[in-house]
Amino acid sequence: MKLLTTILLISLSTMLVAQYERTAIGLRAGGVSGFSFKHIDESLTGVEVVAGWQENGFRLVGMIQKYKPIATHRLANLFMFTGFGAHSGYIRHDRYSSYHEYGVPIYSGNHNYSPVLGGDFILGLEYHFESIPLNFSVDYKPYFQLFGEEHFRLDLWDLGFTVRYALNN
């Protein structure tokens, strides 16, 4: 009887912990806007990949995040998360020039593409609905970037809002 009770308790505790395992896909609007894929495991560690657009270019962002439940009786599925990661991609910046030929102004422009590489940090809140397979998050994601139009860039104002569909709610 004790063995059966122990097996039952271990099984129930694993099911309770495993219910936090979630995989979701969705859309992020913010400094980097695009598609988001996120997986949160039973230890409340998440991996997020955002494939998005910024500065007339493309950016792929990968982050590791740690989740902590915010214990309130009204919002049982509200989590705070923090994390870090990296990004790479390219940006497009336009160069314009003008000169005079025979007294007539001539304007020319061209598109320049530059690779970018950088580091990202994130802090946010995420809510998981129980009855429908959706979750929402708001985040603050400052980053630094190498290369691009400038050799070094620090952006402290990448704020985002993400809506995701939970694949295994």
N, C-alpha and C positions, 0 to 999 in steps of 0.2 A: 504494500500500500504506500509506504514512504517513497519507494522508487517511482511508482506511478505519479504521485503527487509532485515529486521533483522534476520528472520529465514534463509534466503538464505545465508547471511554473516556468521552466526554461523555455518551452515552446511559446507560451504566452508572452514572455518578456521579449523574445526575439521578434515575434509578430508586432509588438508595440513599437519596438525600435525600428523595424523595417518599414513601418508605415510612413516614416519621414523620408524614405528614399523616393526621390522624384526625378523625372526627366521631363523637360518642357522645351517647347520651341515657340518663338514669337517675334515680335517687332520691338525695336528700341528707337525712341525718338530722343534726340539730344545732340551734343557736340559731334559724336559719331552716331549716325542713324543707320539702321540696317536690320539684319536678321540676327536673332539671338538663339543660341542653343545652350541649355544649362542642365547639368546633372548634379543632384545633391545626394550623397550617400548616407548610410545609416549613422555615421559618426558626425553628421551635419557639416561635412566638408563639401564644398561645391566647386565644380569646374564650369566656367562659362566661356564660350567662344562667340564673338560678335564679328560678323562680316558686314562691313558698312562703308558708308561714303562720308568723306570729310575733305574740305578744301579742294573740290573738283577732282578728287582722286579716290582711291580705294584703300581701305585699311582692314587688316585682320588682327583682332585683339584676342588674346588668351589670358584668362585670369584664374587663380585659385582663391577661393573664398571660404571663410569660416563663418558659420551661422550660429546664432544664439537666440533661443526663444525669448520673447519678451512676455513675461508671465503676467497676464491680466485676465480677469475672469470674463471680460467682454470680448477681447480679441485673442482667442486661444491660438490662432495660427499666424501670429505676427512675429516676424523674425528680424533681427538686426544682423547685418553682415559686413565684414571687412575683408579686404584681400589685396592682392597685388598681382601683377602680370607684365606682359610685354606686348608690343604691337609692331607690325611691319606693313609696308605697303608703298604707295607712291602718292604724290600730290602733283597737281598741275598749277603752274603759275605763269601768268602772261607777262611778256616783256614788250613794251611799246617804245618806239623811238620816232623822232621826227627830224627832218633836215630840210634845207631849202635847196632847190635845184632850179637855176635860172629865175630866181625870185618867187618860185611857187613852192608852198610848203608840201612836203611829202611825209605821210605818216605810214609807218609799218609796224606790224606786230607779229609775234609768234608765240606759240605755246611751248613751254618748257616743262618737262616731266622730271621729277627728282624722287629718288627712293627715300623712304623714311624708316627709322628704327627707333624705338623708345621704350620707356617703362611706364606702367600705369599703376595707380593705387585706387581703391574703391571703398566707399562707405555708403551703406544704404539701408532701407527698410523694405521688406517683402512680405506680402500677405498671400496666404494660400487658402482658397475657398475650400470648404468641406463638401458642399453639395454640388458644385459645378467644377469642371476641370480647368479652372483658370487661376492664374496668380498675377499679381501686379507688384511692381517694384519701382521705387524712386531711388536715385543714387547720385552721389557726388564723386566724380572720377577725374581727379587731376592727373596730369601726365607730363613727362618730359620727352623731348624728341631730338634726335640727331639727324643731321643732313637736311634735306628739304630745301626750301628757298633760303632759310637762314641756317647757319651751322648748328645752332642750339636753340631750342624753343621750350619754354615752360608755360603750360596752360593750366591755370588754376580754376577755370570755370566751365568744365564739361559736366553739365547737369543732365540727367536723363530720366526718362519714364519708359518702362517696359511692360508690355502685356504679353503673357505667354499662355499657351495651351498645354496643360499637363497631359502627357502621354500615358502615364500610369497613375492616375489619381486614386 
